[in-house]
């Protein structure tokens, strides 16, 4: 995932993840992570299981190579509640940013909490709903200092044995310097399965705020490698399609427990 919206919160997530690492692995399960890419996947975590996703991402200004932000470790923790429902905790972690050419400084991101519900699950297509609330627990430079909600519909559909389409339609409300902004986010892409372990994807993402605020648009692509059934490695990169968007590059890993 790209930048979406305290030390205490990050320590809590890390402690929870460490606890999960000690749980026995469940047999015959293959991981279905949300990363990489901007769109969120439709699959929910089974009851009694957890997925920990971590990554690093650097955003680059369209008008030059200098990074505008570096986020690490981009934590997502997901846990199954029922066969159709999961809970989610998401944070970009620590962010190094150099706004307006000033000296780069570290800050800590807000933390989003919520869940995903599977509406339709079949062999040919899937549909899920997502609801998140970003909590203002970050530090100056990254936090919005407000509670920011997001809701979305997530879908995917098989085209053939090796290609599937996917997409999201999200609506969010967040606080910025100009005041509260409401926007619609749309993602559309294709997944490709090259072997049992190697996959790739391409994706278009656009965000259109209501009113006169600038829109963003990005084309991104990436690779995934199933190291084993419960561990996936990934790499992705995005190209800004207008002057209000950033290029980015990122990599990460996801574990199923």
QUINOR-V45399 format. One record per run of one state. SS is the DSSP state (@ for helix, = for strand, . for the rest). FROM is the first residue (numbers start at 1). LEN is the number of residues. If there is no record, write none. Layout:
((SS | FROM | LEN) (SS | FROM | LEN))
This chain:
((. | 1 | 6) (@ | 7 | 15) (. | 22 | 25) (= | 47 | 1) (. | 48 | 2) (= | 50 | 12) (. | 62 | 5) (= | 67 | 14) (. | 81 | 4) (= | 85 | 13) (. | 98 | 1) (@ | 99 | 3) (. | 102 | 3) (= | 105 | 4) (. | 109 | 2) (= | 111 | 11) (. | 122 | 3) (= | 125 | 11) (. | 136 | 12) (= | 148 | 11) (. | 159 | 4) (= | 163 | 14) (. | 177 | 2) (= | 179 | 15) (. | 194 | 4) (= | 198 | 12) (. | 210 | 6) (= | 216 | 13) (. | 229 | 2) (= | 231 | 10) (. | 241 | 5) (= | 246 | 11) (. | 257 | 1))
